Amino acid sequence: MSATDFTISMTDEKYLLTVKGIRSRNFSRDIPFLILSDKLPDGQVYREFPDGHIELQEVFSVGSKFRYKALRTLPASEANTVRKAYGLL
């Protein structure tokens, strides 16, 4: 592993630890965790809830506020695939 690869790997690990910490803090406060994905169409996000379910949602603005519209709840297997893809398992 080159020095550059090592630096990138360490940066990725620190980033993931930070994300997991924010996620854990949100769940302890009964707040959903927003998962942004460049694999989703514009305006769509995943929201993971403290009870473990993940919804695919559409985000839109009304004035200066953001609103969310649930498009569907992911089945458990798909939710785990999303978590795995983003290092959240």
TISEDO-298723 format. One record per residue (C-alpha): residue in one letter; residue number from 1; x, y, z. Coordinates in pm, 1 decimal. Layout:
<nodes>
<node 'a'; NUM; <X; Y; Z>>
...
</nodes>
This chain:
<nodes>
<node 'm'; 1; <0.0; 0.0; 0.0>>
<node 's'; 2; <142.3; 335.4; -99.8>>
<node 'a'; 3; <155.1; 635.2; 132.8>>
<node 't'; 4; <-124.4; 798.8; -65.1>>
<node 'd'; 5; <-344.1; 488.1; -41.4>>
<node 'f'; 6; <-277.2; 471.1; 332.7>>
<node 't'; 7; <-371.6; 837.7; 378.2>>
<node 'i'; 8; <-693.1; 790.6; 180.6>>
<node 's'; 9; <-778.7; 479.0; 380.1>>
<node 'm'; 10; <-725.7; 660.0; 711.3>>
<node 't'; 11; <-934.3; 955.6; 594.0>>
<node 'd'; 12; <-1216.0; 721.0; 488.9>>
<node 'e'; 13; <-1207.9; 548.4; 829.3>>
<node 'k'; 14; <-1224.6; 880.7; 1015.3>>
<node 'y'; 15; <-1512.4; 993.7; 793.8>>
<node 'l'; 16; <-1702.4; 669.5; 855.0>>
<node 'l'; 17; <-1649.1; 692.3; 1232.2>>
<node 't'; 18; <-1784.4; 1047.8; 1226.9>>
<node 'v'; 19; <-2089.3; 943.8; 1022.6>>
<node 'k'; 20; <-2159.4; 649.0; 1254.9>>
<node 'g'; 21; <-2132.0; 880.7; 1555.1>>
<node 'i'; 22; <-2383.9; 1125.9; 1408.6>>
<node 'r'; 23; <-2615.7; 839.1; 1318.9>>
<node 's'; 24; <-2595.4; 696.3; 1670.9>>
<node 'r'; 25; <-2656.5; 1039.4; 1825.0>>
<node 'n'; 26; <-2962.0; 1093.5; 1602.8>>
<node 'f'; 27; <-3106.9; 755.8; 1698.0>>
<node 's'; 28; <-3049.8; 818.7; 2069.8>>
<node 'r'; 29; <-3254.2; 1138.3; 2027.5>>
<node 'd'; 30; <-3523.8; 954.8; 1825.7>>
<node 'i'; 31; <-3429.5; 1148.5; 1509.9>>
<node 'p'; 32; <-3405.5; 981.2; 1165.8>>
<node 'f'; 33; <-3072.5; 967.1; 985.2>>
<node 'l'; 34; <-3050.9; 1105.8; 631.6>>
<node 'i'; 35; <-2856.0; 898.6; 378.1>>
<node 'l'; 36; <-2769.8; 1087.2; 61.2>>
<node 's'; 37; <-2690.6; 878.1; -244.1>>
<node 'd'; 38; <-2563.2; 974.1; -585.4>>
<node 'k'; 39; <-2727.0; 650.6; -707.5>>
<node 'l'; 40; <-3075.7; 793.3; -651.4>>
<node 'p'; 41; <-3252.2; 1036.8; -883.3>>
<node 'd'; 42; <-3223.2; 1405.2; -795.6>>
<node 'g'; 43; <-3450.5; 1497.4; -508.4>>
<node 'q'; 44; <-3458.9; 1150.0; -353.5>>
<node 'v'; 45; <-3291.9; 1034.6; -31.0>>
<node 'y'; 46; <-3297.8; 746.6; 213.7>>
<node 'r'; 47; <-3409.8; 817.0; 570.6>>
<node 'e'; 48; <-3325.3; 557.2; 831.2>>
<node 'f'; 49; <-3538.3; 561.2; 1144.6>>
<node 'p'; 50; <-3440.2; 458.2; 1498.6>>
<node 'd'; 51; <-3667.9; 152.2; 1477.8>>
<node 'g'; 52; <-3453.6; 22.8; 1188.6>>
<node 'h'; 53; <-3672.8; 82.7; 885.5>>
<node 'i'; 54; <-3553.2; 287.3; 589.7>>
<node 'e'; 55; <-3778.4; 490.3; 363.9>>
<node 'l'; 56; <-3706.4; 616.9; 16.1>>
<node 'q'; 57; <-3825.2; 976.6; 23.4>>
<node 'e'; 58; <-3862.0; 1270.8; -207.9>>
<node 'v'; 59; <-3729.0; 1602.9; -77.3>>
<node 'f'; 60; <-3878.9; 1931.4; -190.1>>
<node 's'; 61; <-3889.1; 2285.6; -62.3>>
<node 'v'; 62; <-4189.2; 2488.3; 44.1>>
<node 'g'; 63; <-4070.0; 2842.6; 84.4>>
<node 's'; 64; <-3753.7; 2823.4; 291.9>>
<node 'k'; 65; <-3839.9; 2485.7; 451.0>>
<node 'f'; 66; <-3765.4; 2136.9; 327.1>>
<node 'r'; 67; <-4040.1; 1876.5; 322.7>>
<node 'y'; 68; <-4022.4; 1502.1; 274.8>>
<node 'k'; 69; <-4267.1; 1270.9; 103.1>>
<node 'a'; 70; <-4233.2; 896.4; 165.1>>
<node 'l'; 71; <-4226.4; 707.3; -163.9>>
<node 'r'; 72; <-4188.5; 359.2; -13.6>>
<node 't'; 73; <-4048.9; 165.4; 280.9>>
<node 'l'; 74; <-3759.1; -60.0; 189.1>>
<node 'p'; 75; <-3790.4; -431.6; 267.2>>
<node 'a'; 76; <-3543.5; -545.5; 537.2>>
<node 's'; 77; <-3308.3; -708.9; 285.4>>
<node 'e'; 78; <-3290.6; -394.5; 71.1>>
<node 'a'; 79; <-3244.0; -176.5; 380.2>>
<node 'n'; 80; <-2946.8; -392.7; 483.2>>
<node 't'; 81; <-2803.2; -362.0; 132.5>>
<node 'v'; 82; <-2819.6; 17.9; 163.1>>
<node 'r'; 83; <-2657.4; 7.7; 508.1>>
<node 'k'; 84; <-2381.0; -218.4; 379.6>>
<node 'a'; 85; <-2318.0; 1.1; 74.1>>
<node 'y'; 86; <-2258.4; 302.2; 298.6>>
<node 'g'; 87; <-2062.2; 120.8; 569.9>>
<node 'l'; 88; <-2339.5; 146.5; 828.7>>
<node 'l'; 89; <-2362.2; -221.6; 922.1>>
</nodes>
